[in-house]
Amino acid sequence: MHSESEHSITLPLLSEKDESITMPLVINVVTRYWGEEISLDNGVAVKNYSGLKGPIMIEGIDRAEKNGFVSYIYEGSMRDLKKRVDQGIPPIVITPGIHETIQHATIICGYNPEERRLLTYVPRPDTVGAIPEVKFEQDWKQDGMVTLILIPKDMGHLFKNEDLRFKDSNRICFEAERLHLQGNSYDAIDKLRKAVETDSENPQAWCLLAGVYNELNSDEAVLCYEKTIKINQKYYLAYRGLGNYYLKKKDYTLAEAYYTKAIEINPYRFGPIYKNRAVARLQLNNNPGAREDLIKYLEQTPNAEDRTNVKDALDQL
């Protein structure tokens, strides 16, 4: 039998202070694991993201590549994650967030074959996260099982003959997301159109395209969200996006229905979705349901800025 230590990677211990807009913590950890320390200076990039607080993944990828790394962004699998760990390569994965964070990037640093658990990087001394494989895979599927590999260029031969699904279109998606965050929505649409032409079955590309259309109040959003769901029936963000679309259209019945579908997929992923469903339910004269949702919103959004107003609303229901 194999011990856990035979299937684990020791990563450098960093914290949130080692993160910036242009250098996400997970990328900083991985590049330092490979022996490269990249500065956290945001430089001109800060000016390109007005009001944005969180890191931009593609900015970190670009900076890593300028410092001698090569990246691969593709649809992974449980087998692939274990293969990378056993190669000594720490994969970064995109998974559901919690509270007010809709998505989260984490590093897989090992697995326990006896307990069937994956080990994830936690930026605290002598600490790792142990997640049952079944639970992890179930959650990971909600975002298309996106995997990011960063390795030194001289190791690129390891991936020369790899068939990495959605590798090209996922890269385009990350680049389009940057354009969108910079306020260049139409350029982002052009990029994402290229992504779905490159890989028509990539749910991430369709959902990101739908999201930009949604913000522009374009009916094209519905077709793109529906395409996403056709490809991946567990794609949480597509159901939430349709809920947002129909809420803006004041079609409260459909808004409630799609929010409910998202919540059924993952009831703990994103606290604010309960407030949105409460709004729809109030318009449908479902006050008891709205009350339940506002209570859940406060429970799952501990740092809600509108907590006082929501409590006042609850007193009226």
Secondary structure, DSSP 4 states (H G I P E B T S, - for coil): ---GGGGB-------GGG-BTTB-HHHHHHHHHTT-------GGGGGGSTT--S--HHHHHHHHHHTTEEEEEEE--HHHHHHHHHTT---EEEEE--TT-SEEEEEEEEEETTTTEEEEE-SSTT-EEEEEHHHHHHHHGGGT-EEEEEEEGGGGGGGTT---TTHHHHHHHHHHHHHHHTT-HHHHHHHHHHHHHH-TT-HHHHHHHHHHHHHTT-THHHHHHHHHHHH-TT-HHHHHHHHHHHHHTT-HHHHHHHHHHHHHH-TTS-THHHHHHHHHHHHTT-HHHHHHHHHHHHHH-TT-TTHHHHHHHHHH-
